[in-house]
């Protein structure tokens, strides 16, 4: 590539403009001042934000992240030498705990009358475990034997939870039979909906579920149907509402923060180890407004008209994104060389 072409592409990257995939798909962004994203959602890349000593604090797949009221960031990994890592917002590792979660995946933090708890989904244990912030087990939600949907616990491989205002726990069985399983806070089974199939209310790789409170009078559930490249909306009673298409985006869980919904896009093309992921941002109208590391969204419109795709290899396989109160993003990755989480500083 000629120097003038290289400079032109670097300028486009820093301004968040669209870049044809063939120009930079195989070039990894490594400069500390690299800026990615579009419109009002542009970020400076800090790939080494959460780096730690791998001999003392090893990680395998870094799955999900959550922030408590004091600003501590909790991250789940399926390395049983320390399943939960706890960071300051500046990336300093404060503590680590957990040795009993071989399939540690989803990580939801919920404030219950002023006390915060973690909900850890473990697809290898076929359970969801509610713990204190220092790892003390409070309650275990086992597979829904009474639902009539499951022949054995091994069919239940949960990936995510969402907690309703009344304390009900919605569990996405994203690596199992793709049901959304609703438990009461006391562990009683209340409902199952979704499941594998071809209808509008069915799910295919129900990887994530989140409570959407942006319409305060009518909270809903956002459920990612990853293989379909869509998000499906359900009422809290389990009734199907509608579908948000996200063409080309194999999304992980929805993350609602303010008026936006954020996604880590694991890949934008098959196979599953294609290292083609990026970040995706929806506005209050569920319109794609930015794809940090990915292609410029089609605007205007309720959904992208063309498939979204990775344009620069900032990430390999983003698995979760956490947004703080200042609009910065923190990104955990699956199957990406045992990397620690990165930070995207909003600019």
C-alpha positions as CSV (number, residue, x, y, z in Angstrom):
1,X,0.0,0.0,0.0
2,X,1.3,3.5,-0.9
3,X,1.9,5.9,1.9
4,X,-0.8,8.3,0.8
5,X,-3.3,5.5,0.7
6,X,-2.3,4.4,4.2
7,X,-2.7,7.9,5.5
8,X,-6.1,8.2,3.9
9,X,-7.3,5.0,5.5
10,X,-5.9,6.0,8.9
11,X,-7.8,9.3,8.7
12,X,-11.0,7.5,7.9
13,X,-10.5,5.2,10.8
14,X,-9.9,8.0,13.3
15,X,-13.0,9.9,12.1
16,X,-15.3,6.9,12.3
17,X,-16.0,6.9,8.6
18,X,-16.8,3.7,6.7
19,X,-13.8,1.8,5.3
20,X,-14.1,-1.0,2.7
21,X,-13.5,-4.3,4.4
22,X,-10.8,-5.4,1.9
23,X,-8.6,-2.5,2.8
24,X,-8.0,-3.3,6.5
25,X,-9.7,-6.6,7.4
26,X,-6.4,-8.3,8.1
27,X,-4.7,-5.3,9.8
28,X,-5.0,-5.1,13.6
29,X,-5.4,-1.8,15.3
30,X,-2.6,-1.4,17.9
31,X,-1.9,2.3,18.3
32,X,-2.9,3.8,21.6
33,X,-4.7,6.6,19.9
34,X,-6.8,4.5,17.5
35,X,-10.4,5.7,17.4
36,X,-13.3,3.6,16.2
37,X,-17.0,4.0,16.0
38,X,-19.5,6.3,14.3
39,X,-21.5,9.5,15.0
40,X,-21.8,10.3,18.7
41,X,-20.4,6.9,19.7
42,X,-16.7,7.0,19.0
43,X,-14.1,5.5,21.2
44,X,-10.3,5.5,21.8
45,X,-9.0,1.9,22.0
46,X,-7.2,0.8,25.2
47,X,-6.4,-2.9,24.6
48,X,-4.3,-3.4,27.7
49,X,-6.6,-1.8,30.2
50,X,-7.2,-5.0,32.2
51,X,-3.9,-6.9,31.7
52,X,-2.8,-8.9,34.7
53,X,-0.2,-11.5,35.6
54,X,-1.4,-14.7,33.8
55,X,0.6,-16.9,36.2
56,X,-1.3,-15.5,39.2
57,X,-4.6,-14.6,37.6
58,X,-5.1,-16.8,34.5
59,X,-8.1,-16.6,32.2
60,X,-9.5,-18.8,29.5
61,X,-12.6,-17.3,27.9
62,X,-13.5,-13.9,29.4
63,X,-17.2,-14.0,29.2
64,X,-19.1,-11.2,30.9
65,X,-18.7,-8.1,33.1
66,X,-20.8,-6.2,35.6
67,X,-20.3,-3.0,37.7
68,X,-21.4,-2.5,41.3
69,X,-22.5,0.7,43.0
70,X,-18.9,1.5,44.1
71,X,-17.6,1.3,40.5
72,X,-15.9,-2.1,40.9
73,X,-16.0,-4.2,37.7
74,X,-16.6,-8.0,38.0
75,X,-15.7,-10.3,35.2
76,X,-16.4,-14.0,34.7
77,X,-13.9,-16.5,33.2
78,X,-14.1,-20.3,32.9
79,X,-10.7,-20.8,34.4
80,X,-11.4,-22.5,37.7
81,X,-8.3,-21.1,39.3
82,X,-10.1,-17.7,39.6
83,X,-13.6,-17.6,38.0
84,X,-14.3,-14.0,39.0
85,X,-11.8,-11.1,38.6
86,X,-12.6,-7.8,40.2
87,X,-11.2,-4.6,38.8
88,X,-11.1,-0.9,39.5
89,X,-12.3,1.4,36.7
90,X,-8.7,2.2,36.0
91,X,-7.9,-1.4,35.2
92,X,-6.2,-2.4,38.4
93,X,-7.0,-5.9,39.5
94,X,-8.3,-5.8,43.1
95,X,-9.2,-9.4,43.9
96,X,-10.1,-12.8,42.4
97,X,-12.3,-15.6,43.6
98,X,-14.2,-18.7,42.5
99,X,-12.9,-22.2,41.7
100,X,-16.1,-24.2,41.2
101,X,-17.5,-22.8,38.0
102,X,-16.1,-24.7,35.0
103,X,-18.7,-23.2,32.7
104,X,-18.8,-19.7,34.2
105,X,-20.6,-17.6,31.5
106,X,-23.3,-15.1,32.2
107,X,-22.8,-12.5,35.0
108,X,-25.7,-10.4,36.1
109,X,-25.5,-8.0,39.1
110,X,-28.7,-7.1,40.8
111,X,-29.5,-4.6,43.6
112,X,-32.0,-6.1,46.0
113,X,-33.2,-3.6,48.6
114,X,-29.8,-2.0,48.8
115,X,-27.7,-5.2,48.8
116,X,-26.1,-6.3,45.6
117,X,-25.8,-9.9,44.4
118,X,-24.3,-11.7,41.4
119,X,-26.1,-14.3,39.3
120,X,-23.5,-16.7,37.6
121,X,-24.7,-18.9,34.8
122,X,-22.7,-22.1,34.5
123,X,-23.5,-24.2,31.4
124,X,-21.2,-27.0,32.6
125,X,-22.9,-27.3,36.0
126,X,-26.4,-26.8,34.3
127,X,-27.2,-24.2,37.0
128,X,-27.5,-20.6,37.9
129,X,-25.8,-19.6,41.1
130,X,-26.7,-16.5,43.1
131,X,-23.8,-15.3,45.2
132,X,-22.8,-12.3,47.4
133,X,-20.2,-10.0,45.8
134,X,-17.4,-12.0,47.6
135,X,-18.6,-15.4,46.4
136,X,-20.8,-16.7,49.2
137,X,-23.5,-18.9,47.6
138,X,-27.1,-17.7,48.4
139,X,-29.2,-19.8,46.1
140,X,-28.9,-22.3,43.3
141,X,-31.4,-22.4,40.4
142,X,-31.2,-26.0,38.9
143,X,-32.7,-27.2,35.7
144,X,-36.5,-26.8,35.4
145,X,-37.4,-30.5,35.9
146,X,-41.1,-29.6,36.5
147,X,-41.5,-27.8,33.2
148,X,-41.9,-31.0,31.1
149,X,-39.4,-29.6,28.6
150,X,-36.3,-31.3,29.8
151,X,-35.5,-35.0,30.0
152,X,-32.3,-34.5,32.1
153,X,-30.3,-31.7,33.6
154,X,-27.7,-32.1,30.9
155,X,-30.2,-30.6,28.4
156,X,-30.1,-27.3,30.4
157,X,-27.0,-25.2,29.5
158,X,-27.8,-21.7,30.7
159,X,-26.0,-18.7,29.4
160,X,-27.6,-15.6,30.9
161,X,-30.1,-14.1,33.4
162,X,-32.2,-11.0,33.7
163,X,-33.9,-10.0,37.0
164,X,-37.4,-8.5,36.9
165,X,-38.5,-5.7,39.3
166,X,-40.4,-8.2,41.4
167,X,-37.3,-10.4,41.8
168,X,-38.2,-13.0,39.2
169,X,-35.2,-14.6,37.5
170,X,-35.4,-15.1,33.7
171,X,-32.8,-17.6,32.5
172,X,-31.7,-17.9,28.9
173,X,-30.9,-21.6,28.0
174,X,-28.7,-20.4,25.2
175,X,-26.6,-23.5,24.8
176,X,-29.4,-26.0,25.6
177,X,-33.0,-26.0,24.4
178,X,-33.3,-22.3,23.9
179,X,-36.1,-21.7,26.3
180,X,-36.4,-18.7,28.6
181,X,-37.1,-20.1,32.0
182,X,-38.8,-17.9,34.6
183,X,-38.2,-18.6,38.3
184,X,-39.6,-16.7,41.3
185,X,-37.0,-15.3,43.6
186,X,-37.7,-18.2,46.0
187,X,-36.7,-20.7,43.3
188,X,-40.2,-21.7,42.2
189,X,-40.7,-22.4,38.5
190,X,-43.2,-19.9,37.0
191,X,-43.0,-20.1,33.2
192,X,-41.1,-21.3,30.1
193,X,-41.3,-19.8,26.7
194,X,-39.4,-19.5,23.4
195,X,-37.5,-22.7,22.6
196,X,-36.1,-24.0,19.3
197,X,-38.3,-23.8,16.3
198,X,-39.2,-21.8,13.2
199,X,-41.9,-19.5,14.4
200,X,-41.5,-15.8,15.3
201,X,-41.6,-16.6,19.1
202,X,-39.0,-19.4,18.8
203,X,-35.2,-18.9,19.4
204,X,-32.0,-20.2,17.9
205,X,-29.0,-19.8,20.3
206,X,-30.8,-17.7,22.9
207,X,-27.5,-16.4,24.1
208,X,-28.6,-13.5,26.1
209,X,-31.6,-11.9,27.9
210,X,-31.9,-8.4,29.4
211,X,-34.6,-6.4,31.1
212,X,-35.5,-3.3,29.0
213,X,-36.8,-0.5,31.1
214,X,-36.4,2.3,28.6
215,X,-40.2,2.5,28.4
216,X,-40.8,2.7,32.1
217,X,-44.5,1.9,32.0
218,X,-44.0,-1.2,29.9
219,X,-40.8,-3.1,30.7
220,X,-39.9,-5.9,28.3
221,X,-37.3,-8.6,27.8
222,X,-34.7,-8.4,25.0
223,X,-33.6,-11.9,23.9
224,X,-30.8,-12.5,21.5
225,X,-31.4,-15.2,18.9
226,X,-27.8,-15.2,17.8
227,X,-27.9,-17.6,14.8
228,X,-30.8,-15.6,13.3
229,X,-28.9,-12.3,13.8
230,X,-31.9,-10.8,15.6
231,X,-33.1,-9.6,19.0
232,X,-36.6,-10.6,19.9
233,X,-38.8,-8.7,22.4
234,X,-41.1,-10.4,24.8
235,X,-43.4,-9.2,27.6
236,X,-42.6,-10.2,31.1
237,X,-45.4,-12.7,30.8
238,X,-43.5,-14.4,28.0
239,X,-45.7,-13.1,25.1
240,X,-43.8,-12.4,21.8
241,X,-43.8,-8.7,20.8
242,X,-41.6,-8.1,17.8
243,X,-38.1,-8.7,16.3
244,X,-35.2,-6.3,15.7
245,X,-33.1,-7.5,12.8
246,X,-29.3,-7.0,13.0
247,X,-28.1,-8.5,9.7
248,X,-24.7,-10.0,9.8
249,X,-24.3,-9.6,13.6
250,X,-24.0,-12.8,15.7
251,X,-24.8,-10.9,18.9
252,X,-24.1,-11.9,22.5
253,X,-26.3,-10.5,25.3
254,X,-28.1,-7.2,25.1
255,X,-26.8,-4.6,27.6
256,X,-29.2,-1.7,28.3
257,X,-27.6,1.5,29.6
258,X,-29.6,4.8,29.5
259,X,-31.4,5.1,26.1
260,X,-28.9,2.8,24.4
261,X,-28.5,-1.0,24.0
262,X,-25.0,-2.3,23.5
263,X,-23.9,-5.7,22.1
264,X,-20.7,-7.5,21.7
265,X,-20.9,-9.1,18.2
266,X,-19.0,-12.4,18.5
267,X,-18.6,-12.8,14.8
268,X,-19.9,-11.2,11.6
269,X,-19.4,-14.2,9.4
270,X,-19.1,-18.0,9.9
271,X,-17.3,-20.1,11.0
272,X,-17.5,-19.5,14.8
273,X,-13.8,-18.9,15.1
274,X,-13.6,-16.4,12.2
275,X,-12.2,-13.6,14.5
276,X,-14.6,-11.2,12.8
277,X,-16.3,-9.5,15.8
278,X,-17.0,-5.9,16.7
279,X,-19.3,-3.8,19.0
280,X,-22.8,-2.6,18.2
281,X,-24.9,0.3,19.6
282,X,-28.6,0.8,19.2
283,X,-30.4,4.1,20.0
284,X,-33.7,4.5,21.9
285,X,-35.6,3.6,18.7
286,X,-33.6,0.4,18.4
287,X,-31.8,1.8,15.3
288,X,-28.1,0.9,14.7
289,X,-26.1,4.1,15.3
290,X,-22.5,2.9,15.7
291,X,-20.4,-0.2,15.2
292,X,-17.0,0.3,16.8
293,X,-14.7,-2.0,14.8
294,X,-17.4,-2.6,12.2
295,X,-19.0,-1.2,9.2
296,X,-20.9,2.1,9.1
297,X,-24.7,1.4,9.7
298,X,-27.2,2.3,7.0
299,X,-29.1,5.4,8.1
300,X,-31.9,6.2,8.5
301,X,-34.0,3.2,9.1
302,X,-35.2,0.9,11.9
303,X,-32.5,-1.7,11.1
304,X,-29.4,-2.0,8.9
305,X,-30.4,-2.8,5.3
306,X,-27.0,-4.4,4.4
307,X,-25.2,-7.0,6.5
308,X,-22.9,-5.5,9.1
309,X,-19.3,-6.7,9.1
310,X,-15.9,-6.2,10.8
311,X,-13.7,-3.5,9.2
312,X,-10.7,-3.5,11.5
313,X,-9.3,-6.2,13.8
314,X,-9.5,-4.3,17.1
315,X,-11.1,-7.5,18.5
316,X,-11.3,-11.2,17.6
317,X,-14.4,-12.5,19.4
318,X,-16.0,-9.9,21.7
319,X,-18.3,-11.6,24.1
320,X,-19.6,-8.9,26.3
321,X,-19.6,-5.1,26.7
322,X,-20.1,-3.0,29.8
323,X,-21.0,0.7,29.7
324,X,-20.1,2.9,32.6
325,X,-21.8,6.2,33.6
326,X,-19.4,8.2,31.5
327,X,-20.2,6.3,28.3
328,X,-16.9,4.3,28.3
329,X,-17.1,0.7,27.3
330,X,-15.3,-2.4,28.7
331,X,-15.0,-5.5,26.4
332,X,-14.4,-9.1,27.4
333,X,-13.5,-11.6,24.7
334,X,-14.0,-15.4,24.0
335,X,-11.4,-17.6,22.4
336,X,-9.0,-14.7,21.7
337,X,-5.7,-15.9,23.1
338,X,-6.5,-15.6,26.8
339,X,-6.6,-11.8,26.6
340,X,-7.8,-9.7,29.5
341,X,-10.6,-7.1,29.0
342,X,-10.1,-3.9,27.0
343,X,-11.5,-0.4,27.4
344,X,-13.0,1.9,24.9
345,X,-12.8,5.5,26.1
346,X,-15.6,7.6,24.7
347,X,-14.4,10.7,22.8
